[in-house]
Amino acid sequence: MTAELVRGQNHPLPGNRLEIRVSAGTPVVAAVTLGDAEGRAFGPDSGDGRSGPAAGREWLAHPGAPQLPGVEVPRQAAAEHRLAVDLGAMPQDVHRVHVLLALPVGRAGAPADFGAAPAPQVAVTDPDGTAIAGYTLTGLGRETALLAVELYRRQGTWKVRAVGQGYDGGLPALLLDQGVPDARAVAQEIHDAVEREQSRSVDAPPAPTSPATPTSPTSPAAHTTSAAPTVPAPAEAPPAGPVDYRHPRRRTVPAAPQPEPASASSAPPMPPHPPQYAPSAAASAAADGPPVPVAGDAGGWTLEERLHNQIWGMFEDLARTVAAYRSAEDFAQSRYDQELDALLADPRTRGGAQAEAARDQAMTKQVALVDQARAVLDRDLAQLAAEAEVVEPALPPAFAGWENPAWHAYEVPEQPALAVRLGGLTVPEAPELQIPLLVRLPLERGLWIDSADDRGVAMEVAVATAARLLACHPAGGFAMHALDPAGSAATAFAPLYSGGALALPPPAAGAAGVNEVLGRLTARVDLLQMAMRGGAADSLPPGFDQAEQLLIVNEFPYGFDDRAVNQLRYLADEGPAAGVHLLLVADRDDASAYGPVLDPLWRSMLRLTPLPSDHLADPWVGHAWTYEPALVPPGSQVVAQVLRRLAAARPAYGR
């Protein structure tokens, strides 16, 4: 049974040899790009010593150059296409295969954009035409180029994902988004190839290869444009197996609305293209079932990098599978409402036994669709939960929760960690599945811990975060300062001082202490900026402390005058580039007396909360994720143990 995908949903591919059939209702150009673990188009060494996007066109198959290892695309613009794919022939460093569609430029009678054309349909089939998955790209408007679907590696196996990302700027904008160099020239090359092929066309195009005859995607007889049949619509009854949302009026139903993304200032810093998984031998051992999860089964040079990339892959998978489930729920409800509206609009069906039976039938179909979607969601959640069970114990301390035994075996690192864990993220559909919130080091923006709900717990979060940042750096590689104007956080700061982490005077109190620390740090930023702008970063004064600096500010804005507020804003804006970072404990409502002057400060920082809160958003589907801070378990002495080891290691590093 065919799986009819909705935007963001994925589906496993049963084999390597596939066809991708496109039915657009109007001539379109089909192309394929090959992507690396981060989804960016690239190519192997072209022989001239260069690699990556600049190395020829080994990453792009289009009408002028239709063949790549494992891929062949048609040479002409047409309303229907067949693209041949052999995933087994893909180079090992290819992790994503993107299928691109674009309207030809300057063709008479062609629609101006996809909004004026029939909704394109994409079907993934076996070489014999057996349908595997289908996707109808609805809700299009001014777009003239589309990233329709992508095939991607996941734990050693391949999946297809319905993407449906449109671009008003056409092929240049699409290629630029994939990291293609000189995207405008490449797009023009594709359109020129389409025009040349059209001018060479004869009255009768070559006969297409029979769907029943398997053809290698790299052979000269591979499939070109042909009248490929669309995937047949399955019955309405809920089938066993993969979810299927297709129904007779699918094309007339508008696309399910996507959740509005949260404010950009609330979104955690995330890479634009989170990396996908590299193949693993352990995963391939489970050919008869789901892949066996393996810790570190992702791209990267080190185990730390592979685990980091694996966590981002889990985060993306959870976001997209939940988005597909929510979209299916919305679609089922929309179809149910439309059927009820149709019953009420006809006087003959408003009442009576026949109307009641029709309502029951509509409700049954709605429930069946939601149940199917939930089954797929549960399947994906079970796989992610199994992966989390093997990943969490393998995490290094920087990525692990404080309760993880990795902290009991903590050793002072010789190099800063790749990233630091600031808490965990969950969605309502799977509250038991927590994905670590990892932020790359060095920090690119400050951290603001909101003390509105609980000031005491907010300081606990601040101290735990500061201790974690210390532990992620070599001894002496991370210095800390604290501002506590009213002296209210002496107890909260005690773990840091008792462990010997702060080899500095106690937290600065009063206006004089606040101004002294802020003046010293702003002068440091000024000096480093001048050195970097003058190209003399190696000519700093003798004895200059090269360590990263963290300033913890408690009870902001109490005890801060206008000059101090301006210095904090300066440190928030310019400090990260000079290795000076802010950790602010504050209630934004308390700062309302300053008016909009502090708005840039709040927007520049990542907001963390001492209690669970759904204020962070992902960059793919805009889910509101529930954030939970990384607190130390009650009664645990792990922070004191870690800080003692750091303090003991300081003399060895020349302190």
Secondary structure by P-SEA (a helix, b strand, c coil): ccccccccbbbbbcccbbbbbbbcccbbbbbbbbbccccbbbbcccccccccccccccccccccccccccccccccccccbbbbbccccccccccbbbbbbbccccccccccccccccbbbbbbbcccccccbbbbbcccccccccccbbbbbcccbbbbbbccccccccaaaaaaaacccaaaaaaaaaaaaaaaaaaaccccccccccccbbbbccccccccccccccccccccccccccccccccccccccccccccccccccccccccccccccccccccccccccccccccccccccaaaaaaaaaaaaaaaaaaaaaaaaaaaaaaaaaaaaaaaaaaacccccccaaaaaaaaaaaaaaaaaaaaaaaaaaaaaaaaaaaaaaaaaaccccccccccccccccccccccccccccbbbbccccccbbbbbcccccccbbbbbbccccaaaaaaaaaaaaaaaaaacccccbbbbbbbccccccccaaaaaaacccccccccccaaaaaaaaaaaaaaaaaaaaaaaacccccccccccccbbbbbbccccccccaaaaaaaaaaaaccccccbbbbccccccccccccccaaaaaaabbbbbccccccccccccccbbbbbccccccccaaaaaaaaaaaaacccccc
